[in-house]
């Protein structure tokens, strides 16, 4: 199982079971993220590109539009990875 599949499982287990083909859905999600990242780097999308990508991926996994957008707007948790030595 890939990392993306592992991350998708909690969403699917939470009752969002509209995904019939997990492998194809994971590939579609990866393609979405790469396409939006490319568009952002080319200046074709604004600074909200990450939230838009996250929303699209969560929609692919079966979340309702409003819930996916709300989750995508949340702040990321501080993992302490950028602390000075």
N, C-alpha and C positions, 0 to 999 in steps of 0.2 A: 504494500500500500504506500502511495506517495504521501509527501507532506501535505499537499493540498487536499488529498482525499481524507487524510486524518483530520484536517481542520474543518472539512465539510460535514463530517459525521455528527458533531453535536447539533448542528442546525437540522439535519435530517432526523435525528433522534428526538428533537423537540417537537416533532409533529409536522414539519414542513416536508411532506413526502411527494412532491410533484416531480421529483427527479426519477426518471425511469432508467436512464443509462448514465451511471455515475462517471464512468471513464470519459464518455463524450462530453459530459457537462464540465468535468475538470479541464479538459482540453479547450473547451469554449471559454471558460473562465480565464485560463492562462492567456489565450489569444486576445481576449478583451483587455486584460491588464497591459499586455505588451503593446497593443495598438494605441491605447490611451496614453501610455507612457511615451511612446514615439511621438504622438501628436503634441503632447505637452512640451517635449524637448525641442520640437520644431516651431514652437510658438503658436500652434494651431488651436490650443485649448488654454483656458485661463488657470488660475491657481486652484480652482476647485476640481481639477482633474482627478486627484486621488479619491475624493469623496464620490465623484461620479463613477469611477471605476469600481469602488467598493459597493456602491449601490447596485450597479449592474450585476456584479458577481453574486451578491446576496439574492437578487431577483432570480438569477439563473438557478439558485438553490431552493427557490420556492417561497421566499419571504414576500409578504405583501409590500407594495410600493412604499407606503408611508413608513412602515417599520424599518425597511431597508434604508431609506433615506435618513431616518432619525438615528439609527445605529451608526451610519457612515459619518454623521456630523459630530459624533462624540469625540472627546479628546482621547488620545492614546495614553495608556498608562506609562508612568515613568519607570523604566526598567533599570535605571541607574547605570546605563552603559556609557554615558558621555561625561561622567564625573572626572574631574581633574585628578591626576595622580599625586 
